[in-house]
């Protein structure tokens, strides 16, 4: 995949308004994501906002209070809209700003839009109340809801011409998406339990005596919740280490964006590891000054250089 570049011509007023709508949705609903994409040039930031707004629509259907059958109908309607976007059948004056923006972004950048079908498939698994017996089972779900977004993002970022291992960039993007999703699962374990959802593999829950779930702000008697969290943290850190191999393949600003977003989640993972029971008491988050520090690290190239050194050590 070569470096993705935007055409010189400016979007029409209708498309510009559609992008502004998507950027507003992103800023209101995804602070960590919005923080990262601020480091991108305008066209890439717009495209990422369009991708987020469409993905958010899919997630909101799955997370809403509608009956399961209604959710399935709406998800299939969204899949039909995606088909229109793929076929470039959405006019610039269409009344759906997300569809307008995403159609324009797909003309600007080589977006693998089939990945959004995978996202819809993943949310349908949520609607069905699917649980996961093994890590391989959960990994398949994570590839749908997060790995797919990683691959779509790479379509916006592109890779530096001549970059070594560029052919593996989609694999690294997918793996980084898995790392972010597993961190999300750990952070939201109590919230998901209250919604009747369990994502962590059943065999892991049984191994650490946590099969009864997480419906309390305290650890169940006899459960090794700390052991469970540390086990999953080690898995997530290994995914981050592999996914960070994407950074040297990106241009400076795209690499800074990825480093900022991934760095925020990596620091969340560190906080969870330091106090596992915190995720039972509420949502773990980072203060603004820590996010700013992560962004500075990304812009300075520190994370990229560290990724290069680690990759060299693994290859030696």
C-alpha positions in Angstrom: 0.0 0.0 0.0 1.5 3.3 -1.1 1.1 6.6 0.7 -2.5 7.8 0.6 -2.8 11.4 -0.7 -5.8 13.6 -1.2 -6.5 15.4 -4.6 -5.7 19.1 -4.9 -9.3 20.1 -5.5 -11.4 21.2 -2.5 -14.6 19.5 -1.5 -17.9 21.1 -2.4 -19.8 23.1 0.2 -22.2 20.1 0.7 -19.3 17.7 1.3 -17.5 20.2 3.6 -20.7 20.5 5.7 -21.0 16.7 5.8 -17.4 16.4 7.0 -18.0 19.0 9.7 -21.0 17.0 10.9 -18.8 13.9 11.2 -16.1 15.8 13.0 -18.6 17.1 15.5 -19.8 13.6 16.1 -16.3 12.4 16.6 -15.4 15.2 19.0 -18.5 14.6 21.1 -18.5 10.8 21.2 -14.8 9.7 21.0 -12.4 11.9 22.9 -9.4 9.6 22.7 -9.9 9.1 19.0 -10.5 12.8 18.3 -7.4 13.6 20.3 -5.3 11.4 18.1 -6.7 12.5 14.7 -6.1 16.2 15.5 -2.5 15.4 14.6 -3.4 14.6 10.9 -3.6 17.0 8.0 -7.1 18.1 7.1 -8.1 15.6 4.4 -7.0 12.6 6.5 -8.7 14.0 9.6 -11.9 14.4 7.6 -11.7 10.9 6.3 -11.1 9.4 9.7 -14.0 11.4 11.1 -16.3 10.0 8.4 -15.1 6.4 9.2 -15.8 7.0 12.9 -19.2 8.5 12.4 -20.3 5.6 10.3 -18.8 3.1 12.8 -20.5 4.9 15.6 -23.9 4.6 14.0 -23.4 0.8 13.8 -22.2 0.6 17.4 -25.1 2.8 18.6 -27.6 0.4 17.0 -26.0 -2.5 18.8 -25.8 -0.7 22.1 -29.3 0.8 22.0 -32.5 -0.3 23.9 -34.4 -1.5 20.8 -35.6 -5.2 20.6 -33.0 -7.5 19.1 -35.0 -8.1 15.9 -35.3 -4.3 15.3 -31.6 -3.9 15.8 -30.9 -6.6 13.2 -33.2 -4.9 10.8 -31.5 -1.5 11.3 -28.1 -3.1 11.0 -29.1 -4.6 7.6 -30.5 -1.3 6.5 -27.1 0.2 7.4 -25.4 -2.5 5.4 -27.6 -1.5 2.4 -26.5 2.1 2.9 -22.9 0.9 2.9 -23.5 -0.9 -0.4 -24.7 2.4 -1.9 -21.6 4.1 -0.7 -19.4 1.3 -2.2 -21.2 1.8 -5.5 -20.8 5.6 -5.3 -24.6 6.0 -5.5 -24.8 8.7 -2.7 -25.1 12.2 -4.2 -23.4 15.2 -2.6 -26.8 16.7 -1.7 -28.0 13.5 0.0 -29.7 14.2 3.3 -27.4 11.7 5.2 -24.2 13.6 5.9 -22.3 10.5 7.1 -23.0 8.8 3.8 -22.0 11.9 1.8 -18.7 12.2 3.8 -17.8 8.6 3.6 -18.5 8.4 -0.1 -16.2 11.4 -0.7 -13.5 9.9 1.6 -13.7 6.6 -0.4 -13.0 8.6 -3.6 -10.0 10.3 -1.9 -8.4 7.3 -0.3 -8.2 3.6 -1.0 -10.5 2.5 1.8 -11.3 -1.3 2.1 -15.0 -0.6 2.7 -15.7 -4.3 3.0 -14.2 -4.0 6.5 -17.3 -2.1 7.5 -19.3 -5.1 6.6 -17.2 -7.0 9.1 -17.9 -4.4 11.7 -21.7 -4.9 11.1 -21.1 -8.7 11.4 -19.4 -8.1 14.8 -22.2 -6.0 16.1 -24.7 -8.6 15.0 -22.7 -11.0 17.3 -23.3 -8.6 20.1 -27.0 -8.4 19.4 -27.2 -12.2 19.4 -25.5 -12.2 22.9 -22.6 -14.3 21.6 -20.0 -15.4 24.2 -16.5 -16.7 23.5 -15.1 -20.0 24.7 -11.4 -19.4 23.8 -9.1 -16.6 22.9 -9.2 -17.7 19.2 -13.0 -17.3 19.4 -12.7 -13.8 20.9 -10.0 -12.8 18.5 -12.4 -13.5 15.6 -14.9 -11.0 17.1 -12.1 -8.4 17.8 -11.0 -8.6 14.2 -14.5 -7.7 13.1 -15.0 -4.7 15.4 -11.5 -3.4 15.8 -9.1 -5.0 13.4 -11.4 -3.9 10.6 -11.1 -0.3 11.8 -7.3 -0.6 11.9 -7.3 -1.7 8.2 -9.6 1.1 7.2 -7.4 3.6 9.0 -4.4 2.3 7.1 -6.3 3.1 3.9 -6.3 6.7 5.0 -2.7 6.8 6.3 -1.1 4.8 3.5 2.6 3.7 3.9 5.8 5.5 3.2 7.0 4.6 -0.3 9.8 2.0 -0.2 9.1 1.2 3.5 10.5 -2.2 4.5 7.7 -4.7 5.4 5.0 -2.4 4.0 3.3 -5.6 2.7 2.7 -6.5 6.3 1.1 -3.1 7.3 -2.5 -4.4 7.2 -1.5 -7.3 9.5 0.1 -4.9 11.9 -2.9 -2.5 11.8 -5.2 -5.4 12.5 -3.1 -6.6 15.4 -3.0 -3.1 16.9 -6.8 -3.0 16.6 -6.9 -6.2 18.6 -4.7 -4.7 21.3 -7.0 -1.7 21.6 -10.1 -3.8 21.7 -8.8 -6.1 24.4 -7.9 -3.0 26.5 -11.4 -1.8 26.0 -12.8 -5.1 27.1 -10.8 -5.0 30.3 -11.7 -1.4 31.0 -15.4 -2.0 30.4 -15.7 -5.4 32.1 -18.2 -4.1 34.8 -20.2 -2.0 32.4 -20.5 -4.9 30.0 -21.6 -7.2 32.8 -24.4 -4.8 33.8 -25.6 -5.0 30.1 -25.5 -8.8 30.2 -22.4 -9.1 28.1 -19.2 -11.1 28.8 -16.4 -10.9 26.3 -13.4 -12.4 28.1 -12.9 -16.1 27.1 -14.9 -18.5 29.2 -11.8 -20.8 29.6 -9.9 -17.8 31.1 -12.7 -17.0 33.5 -12.8 -20.6 34.7 -9.1 -20.8 35.1 -9.1 -17.9 37.5 -12.3 -18.7 39.3 -14.2 -15.8 37.7 -16.9 -17.7 35.9 -19.7 -16.1 38.0 -19.1 -12.7 36.3 -18.5 -9.1 37.4 -21.8 -7.7 38.7 -20.3 -6.2 41.8 -17.7 -3.6 42.6 -15.8 -6.1 44.6 -14.1 -9.3 43.7 -16.1 -12.5 44.3 -14.8 -14.8 47.1 -12.4 -17.3 45.8 -11.8 -15.5 42.5 -8.3 -14.6 41.4 -9.5 -11.4 39.5 -6.0 -9.9 39.7 -4.5 -13.0 38.1 -7.1 -12.9 35.4 -6.4 -9.2 34.6 -2.7 -9.6 34.6 -3.0 -12.6 32.3 -5.1 -10.6 29.8 -2.8 -7.6 30.2 0.2 -9.7 29.1 -1.7 -10.8 26.1 -2.6 -7.2 25.2 0.9 -6.0 25.7 2.2 -8.7 23.3 -0.4 -7.5 20.7 0.7 -3.8 21.2 4.4 -4.8 20.7 3.5 -6.5 17.4 1.1 -3.8 16.3 3.6 -1.0 17.0 5.6 -2.4 14.1 3.2 -0.4 11.9 4.6 2.9 13.1 7.9 3.0 11.1 5.8 2.3 7.9 3.8 5.5 8.2 4.6 9.1 7.5 5.4 11.3 10.4 2.0 12.8 11.1 0.1 9.5 10.5 2.6 7.7 12.8 2.1 10.4 15.4 -1.7 9.9 15.2 -1.5 6.2 15.6 1.1 6.5 18.4 -1.1 8.9 20.3 -4.3 6.8 20.0 -2.4 3.5 20.8 -0.3 5.2 23.5 -3.4 6.4 25.4 -4.8 2.9 25.5 -1.4 1.4 26.4 -1.3 3.8 29.4 -4.8 2.8 30.3 -3.6 -0.8 30.2 -0.8 0.1 32.6 -3.3 1.7 35.0 -5.5 -1.4 34.9 -2.4 -3.6 35.6 -1.4 -1.5 38.6 -4.9 -1.6 40.1 -7.0 -4.4 38.5 -10.0 -3.9 40.9 -10.4 -0.3 39.6 -12.3 -1.6 36.6 -14.9 -3.0 38.9 -15.4 0.4 40.6 -15.7 2.5 37.5 -14.3 3.5 34.1 -10.5 3.9 34.1 -9.4 7.0 32.2 -6.4 9.3 31.6 -6.2 13.0 32.6 -5.7 15.5 29.9 -2.0 16.2 30.7 -1.2 12.5 30.2 -2.9 12.5 26.8 -0.9 15.6 25.9 2.3 13.9 26.9 1.4 10.8 24.7 0.8 13.2 21.8 4.1 14.9 22.2 5.8 11.5 22.3 4.1 10.6 19.0 5.0 13.8 17.3 8.6 13.6 18.5 8.9 10.1 16.9 9.9 8.5 20.2 7.4 5.7 19.9 8.4 5.0 16.3 12.1 4.8 17.2 11.3 2.5 20.1 9.2 0.3 17.8 12.1 0.1 15.3 14.6 -0.9 18.1 12.2 -3.6 19.4 11.6 -5.0 16.0 15.4 -5.1 15.4 15.9 -7.0 18.6 13.2 -9.5 17.8 14.7 -10.1 14.3 18.2 -10.5 15.7 
